Amino acid sequence: MHAISILCLLLSSPGASELPLAAAHAERAAYAHGSSENDDTDAAGCRTMSGADSIWLVSSRHVGCGCGQPTCWDDFYFQRYTPDSEWRCADAEQWAASGQTAAMTLVYVHGNRIEPDEAAQRGLSAWHALSYDCGDIPRVRFVIWSWPSSKIHGPRPRRDAQVKAARTDCESCLLAQFVAGVDPRTSLSLLGYSFGARIVSGALHLTAGGQLHGFRLADADIRRDNTIRVALLAAAMDNSWWRPGSCHDQALAAVDQLLLLYNTCDPVLRLYPKLDRHHPASALGYTGFPWPAALIDNAWRVEQANVCCQIGKTHDERAYSGCPLVMARVRAVLLGLPQPASGRHTSPEVLSEANRSAMRTEDVALHARCASDD
């Protein structure tokens, strides 16, 4: 496949390996033969609608750039998922009322080249992967953030990625304004994949008082610092953006705990520097954080893991949601559960100057070994 074509598939690649997904289907089928003692889980161990407070789809696909002017909840399009597995239209008033019974709001942001209907499907898949075998968590309001990421057809596929990259700043402004209305007394968690991780990062930056293109959040101080739990998967954003003086340098101030899963085998993120040839940079989802000293006193809040051996040579989100080891880590961080036991190469490591050099050395060896396992 041509390098430019690979670059633009910033969420899913048509030629991506289906092995992780097939394995996930087989494992879920095996789980389905068992039973659950928890009334809030189904036979496969997945938390049901009676266990979750609600599942919502919030669309910004029709909204202009959020960095231009303030927006409110009425500007978004709301749908609610019913226990009958149907999507029903809703409004901002119903959304606001749903927060009265939810102890936690969890927002999922998808990546590029996702159509509106597919956004709902990806979001439900993410929820099932997150809610597997965790009936004891508080009532959750799960939000699928649907942003304008439909494929742009044309002779220059790289243009698609560039247009969507530009849109992510607008989406960060919209997402930041949206979550600013969430009751600060309740827990808030954010999950972003690929360009979705880039959107989440920008929203965190604004939430902590930063600015994007001259836009500042009017209610930036409504939520206390270091209270948002975050997971970034295959992040399609520059790996330097959280450094002091860079684009999203205030983001960490909003974070309680961050899990970064990067993949040194990702064939799409490997070509991320070609996205902006005037200012080439490596993708955070490809390298991880290479500069722990710049995080100063908050480095202990950041954990990262190279999932090359678990995910393989693909940028397909389904490889992540279909991997039990990976989702166990994501679930623990976002839902505030105890960290699961895992093997050496799947354990996230707290960043520090003492272990960073060893981590990079291990990454090189791990990448060489995993890349050759075909």
C-alpha positions in Angstrom: 0.0 0.0 0.0 1.2 3.5 -0.8 2.6 5.4 2.1 0.2 8.3 1.7 -2.8 5.9 1.6 -1.6 4.3 4.9 -1.1 7.7 6.5 -4.7 8.7 6.0 -6.3 5.7 7.6 -6.0 7.3 11.0 -8.6 5.0 12.6 -9.0 1.8 10.6 -7.1 0.2 7.8 -9.1 -2.0 5.3 -6.1 -4.4 5.2 -5.7 -4.5 9.0 -5.3 -7.9 10.5 -8.6 -9.4 11.8 -6.8 -11.9 14.0 -7.3 -9.9 17.3 -10.9 -9.3 16.5 -11.5 -13.0 15.6 -9.9 -14.0 18.9 -12.1 -11.6 20.7 -15.3 -13.0 19.1 -14.1 -16.5 20.0 -13.4 -15.6 23.6 -16.7 -13.8 24.0 -18.5 -16.8 22.7 -16.7 -18.9 25.3 -17.7 -16.5 28.0 -21.3 -16.7 26.8 -21.5 -20.4 27.9 -21.0 -19.4 31.5 -23.3 -17.5 33.8 -23.0 -14.4 36.0 -24.1 -14.1 39.6 -24.5 -10.4 39.2 -27.9 -9.3 38.1 -26.3 -6.3 36.3 -24.3 -8.5 33.9 -25.4 -10.7 31.1 -24.2 -14.2 30.3 -21.0 -12.9 28.7 -20.2 -10.9 31.8 -21.0 -7.6 30.2 -22.7 -5.0 32.3 -26.3 -4.5 31.1 -28.5 -1.4 30.7 -29.9 -2.0 34.2 -26.4 -1.7 35.6 -25.4 1.4 33.6 -27.4 4.6 34.2 -27.6 5.4 30.5 -25.8 5.3 27.2 -25.9 8.5 25.1 -24.7 9.6 21.6 -23.9 13.3 21.4 -23.2 14.5 17.9 -21.3 17.7 16.9 -21.3 16.8 13.2 -23.6 19.7 12.4 -21.9 22.3 14.7 -19.4 24.9 13.5 -16.0 25.3 15.0 -16.2 25.5 18.7 -13.2 27.8 19.0 -15.1 30.6 17.3 -17.9 31.2 19.8 -19.3 29.7 23.0 -21.7 26.8 22.6 -24.2 25.2 24.9 -25.8 21.8 25.3 -28.7 22.8 23.1 -26.3 23.1 20.1 -25.7 19.3 20.1 -27.8 16.5 18.8 -28.7 13.9 21.5 -29.7 10.3 21.2 -30.3 7.8 24.1 -29.9 4.0 23.9 -32.8 2.2 25.3 -32.9 -1.2 27.1 -34.7 -2.5 24.0 -31.5 -1.8 22.0 -32.9 1.1 20.1 -31.7 4.7 19.7 -34.2 7.3 20.6 -34.0 11.1 20.0 -33.5 13.2 23.1 -32.7 16.7 24.1 -30.4 18.7 26.3 -33.0 18.8 29.1 -33.2 15.0 29.2 -29.4 14.8 29.1 -29.1 17.2 32.1 -31.7 15.2 34.1 -29.8 12.0 33.5 -26.9 13.4 35.5 -28.9 13.3 38.7 -28.5 9.6 39.1 -25.1 9.0 37.6 -22.1 8.8 39.8 -19.7 8.9 36.8 -19.7 10.3 33.3 -17.5 8.5 30.8 -16.9 10.0 27.3 -15.6 8.0 24.4 -14.2 9.8 21.3 -13.7 7.8 18.1 -11.0 8.3 15.5 -11.1 9.3 11.8 -13.1 8.0 8.9 -16.1 7.0 11.0 -19.6 7.5 9.6 -22.5 8.5 11.9 -24.0 5.0 12.2 -20.6 3.5 12.7 -19.8 5.9 15.5 -22.8 4.4 17.5 -21.6 0.9 16.8 -18.0 1.7 17.8 -19.2 3.3 20.9 -21.3 0.4 22.0 -18.4 -2.0 21.3 -16.2 0.2 23.5 -18.8 0.2 26.3 -19.1 -3.6 26.2 -15.3 -4.0 26.3 -15.1 -1.6 29.2 -18.0 -3.0 31.2 -17.1 -6.6 31.0 -17.2 -8.3 34.4 -17.4 -5.1 36.4 -20.9 -5.1 37.9 -19.7 -3.5 41.1 -18.9 -0.1 39.6 -21.1 3.0 40.3 -23.8 3.9 37.9 -22.3 5.2 34.7 -23.5 7.7 32.1 -21.6 6.6 29.0 -21.3 9.1 26.2 -20.3 8.4 22.5 -18.9 11.7 21.1 -19.7 11.7 17.4 -17.7 14.2 15.4 -17.5 15.0 11.7 -14.9 12.4 10.6 -16.6 10.9 7.5 -14.2 10.0 4.7 -13.4 12.7 2.3 -13.3 11.2 -1.2 -10.9 12.5 -3.7 -7.6 11.9 -5.5 -5.5 13.1 -2.5 -6.1 10.9 0.5 -3.6 12.7 2.6 -5.9 15.7 2.4 -8.5 13.8 4.3 -6.1 13.4 7.3 -5.1 17.0 7.2 -8.7 18.3 7.2 -9.6 16.1 10.1 -6.4 17.1 12.0 -7.5 20.7 11.6 -11.0 19.9 12.8 -9.7 18.3 16.0 -9.0 21.7 17.6 -12.6 22.7 17.0 -13.7 19.5 18.5 -11.5 20.0 21.6 -13.2 23.3 22.1 -16.7 21.8 21.8 -15.9 18.8 24.0 -14.4 21.1 26.7 -17.5 23.2 26.7 -19.7 20.1 26.8 -17.9 18.5 29.8 -17.8 21.8 31.6 -21.5 21.4 32.2 -21.1 18.0 33.9 -21.7 18.2 37.6 -18.1 18.7 39.1 -19.2 16.6 42.1 -19.4 13.5 39.9 -16.5 11.6 38.4 -15.4 12.3 34.9 -13.4 9.9 32.6 -12.3 10.4 29.0 -11.3 7.8 26.4 -9.9 8.8 23.1 -8.7 6.7 20.1 -6.4 8.0 17.4 -7.6 11.5 16.4 -10.1 11.1 19.3 -7.2 11.0 21.7 -6.0 14.3 20.1 -9.4 15.8 20.8 -9.4 14.6 24.4 -6.0 16.1 24.9 -7.1 19.5 23.7 -10.2 19.4 25.8 -8.1 18.7 28.9 -5.8 21.6 28.1 -8.8 23.9 27.9 -10.4 22.5 31.0 -7.2 23.3 33.0 -7.2 26.9 31.8 -5.2 26.7 28.6 -6.2 28.2 25.3 -6.5 27.1 21.7 -6.6 29.6 18.8 -7.4 32.4 21.3 -10.3 30.5 22.8 -10.5 30.0 26.6 -13.1 28.1 28.5 -15.3 30.5 30.5 -15.8 27.8 33.2 -12.3 26.4 33.3 -12.2 26.6 37.1 -15.5 24.8 37.7 -13.8 21.4 38.1 -10.9 21.0 40.5 -7.4 20.2 39.1 -6.3 16.6 38.8 -9.8 15.0 38.9 -10.2 13.5 35.4 -9.3 9.9 34.6 -8.0 9.5 31.0 -7.0 6.8 28.6 -5.4 7.6 25.2 -5.1 4.8 22.7 -3.0 5.0 19.6 -2.9 8.8 20.0 -2.6 10.6 16.6 -1.0 13.7 18.0 2.5 15.1 18.3 4.5 13.5 21.1 5.7 16.9 22.4 2.4 18.6 22.9 2.3 18.1 26.7 5.7 19.7 27.2 5.8 23.2 28.8 5.2 25.9 26.2 3.6 23.4 23.6 0.1 23.1 22.3 -1.5 21.2 25.1 0.9 22.0 27.9 -1.9 22.5 30.5 -3.6 19.1 29.9 -1.8 17.2 32.7 -3.1 19.7 35.3 -6.6 18.4 34.7 -5.6 14.7 35.0 -6.0 12.5 38.0 -4.6 9.4 36.2 -3.6 8.9 32.6 -3.0 5.6 30.8 -1.2 6.0 27.4 -1.1 2.9 25.2 1.3 3.2 22.3 2.3 0.8 19.6 5.7 0.8 18.1 4.4 -1.7 15.5 1.6 0.7 14.3 2.1 1.0 10.5 -0.1 4.2 10.3 1.4 6.1 13.1 4.8 5.3 11.9 4.0 7.6 9.0 2.5 10.4 11.1 5.5 12.7 10.5 4.3 13.0 6.9 1.0 14.6 8.0 2.7 18.0 8.3 5.9 18.0 6.2 6.8 21.5 7.2 6.8 20.6 10.9 7.3 16.8 11.0 6.8 15.2 14.4 6.4 11.7 15.8 3.1 10.5 17.1 2.5 10.1 20.8 0.7 6.8 20.0 3.8 5.5 18.3 6.6 6.6 20.7 5.0 7.1 24.1 6.2 10.0 26.3 10.0 10.3 25.6 10.5 13.2 28.0 9.4 12.4 31.6 11.4 15.2 33.2 9.2 17.8 31.5 6.2 16.5 33.4 7.8 17.7 36.6 5.8 16.8 39.8 2.9 15.2 37.9 4.9 12.4 36.2 3.6 9.9 38.7 0.1 10.4 37.3 1.1 9.1 33.9 1.4 5.4 33.0 2.2 4.0 29.6 2.6 0.7 28.0 3.9 -0.5 24.6 1.2 -2.9 23.3 3.1 -3.9 20.1 2.9 -7.6 21.0 -0.8 -7.5 22.0 -2.0 -5.4 19.1 0.5 -6.1 16.3 0.9 -4.3 13.0 -2.5 -2.6 12.8 -4.2 0.7 13.6 -7.6 -0.9 13.9 -9.4 0.1 17.0 -11.1 -3.3 17.2 -7.8 -4.9 17.9 -7.7 -2.9 21.2 -11.3 -3.4 22.2 -10.9 -7.1 21.4 -7.9 -7.6 23.6 -8.8 -8.6 27.2 -5.4 -7.7 28.6 -5.5 -4.2 27.1 -9.1 -3.5 28.0 -8.5 -4.7 31.6 -5.9 -1.9 32.0 -8.2 0.7 30.3 -11.1 -0.4 32.5 -9.1 -0.1 35.7 -8.0 3.4 35.0 -11.3 4.9 33.6 -13.6 3.2 36.1 -11.3 3.5 39.1 -10.9 -0.3 39.6 -7.9 -2.1 41.1 -5.1 -2.6 38.6 -5.2 -6.2 37.2 -2.2 -8.5 37.3 -0.5 -8.9 34.0 2.7 -9.9 32.3 5.9 -7.9 32.1 5.2 -6.2 28.7 1.6 -5.3 29.4 2.1 -3.5 32.7 2.0 0.3 32.5 5.0 1.9 34.0 5.0 5.2 36.0 7.3 7.6 34.2 10.5 8.7 35.9 14.0 9.6 35.0 15.2 6.4 36.6 13.3 4.0 34.5 12.9 5.9 31.2 16.2 4.8 29.7 15.5 1.2 30.5 12.0 1.5 29.1 13.3 2.8 25.7 15.9 0.1 25.5 13.3 -2.5 26.2 11.0 -0.9 23.6 13.6 -1.3 20.9 14.1 -5.0 21.7 10.4 -5.5 22.0 9.7 -3.9 18.7 12.3 -5.9 16.9 10.9 -9.2 18.3 7.2 -8.4 17.7 7.7 -6.9 14.3 9.3 -10.2 13.2 6.5 -12.4 14.5 4.4 -12.8 11.3 
